[in-house]
């Protein structure tokens, strides 16, 4: 009986460990991806604004879309943490 209790607690510890790793990966990789996207979109937007200043508002919309990746990663990590 005691070995079963230890096995279950080890399994639960492994589930929690991998759940925390998955939550960190979801948020971390989402943030890295958003950073790369914002760098590329931001530099292109600044070049376009330099040529045509009246499109500054439209350029900011594309930067905000790239920022949405972080929000999705954060929500995903919260959902993972809610399950463990």
N, C-alpha and C positions, 0 to 999 in steps of 0.2 A: 504494500500500500504506500509506503513512504517513497518508494522509487517512482510510483506514478505521480505523486504530488510534486516531486522534484522535476520530473519530465514535463509536466504541464507548466510549471513556473518557468522552466527554461524555454519552452516553446513560446510562452507569452512574452518573455524577455526578447526573444529573437524577433517576434512580430513587431514589438514596440521599437526595437532597434532599427529594423529595416523600414518601418513606417516613418521614423524620424529622418532617416537618410533620404527616403523618397520625398518627403516634404521639403527638406533642404535643397534637394536637387531640382525640384519643380520651381521653387522660388529663385534659386541661384541661376539656373540655366535660363529662366525667363528674363531675369534682370540682365544677364550677359547678352542675350539675343536682342533685347530692347536697346541696350547700349550701342550695339553694332548698328542696329537699324537707325537709331537716332543720329549716329555719327554720319552715316551715309546720306540719309534724307536731309539732315541739317546742312551738310556742306553743299548739297545740290540746291537746297532752298536758298541758301545765302548767295550762291552764284546767280540763281534766277532773279532774286530780289535786286541784286546789283545791276542786272541788265534792265529790269522792269519793276520799279519800286511799287507799283500799284497792286502787285500780286502777293504782297506780304501776308495778308489775311488768309489767303488760300494755302500758302506755304506752311503757316502755323497749324492748319488743319491736318496736314500730312504728318507733321511732327507729333501731334497729339495722337494720331492713329498708331504710330510706332510706340508711343508710351503706353498704349493699351495692353501691350504684351506683358508688362510688369504686373498690371492689375489681374490679368488672367492667371499668371503664375502664382500670385499671392492668394487668389481665391482657391486655386487648386491645392495649394499647400494647406490652407485652412480646412478644406474638405478632407484631405488625408489625415490631418491631425485630429479631426472630429471622429474619425473611424477607429483610431487606436486608443 
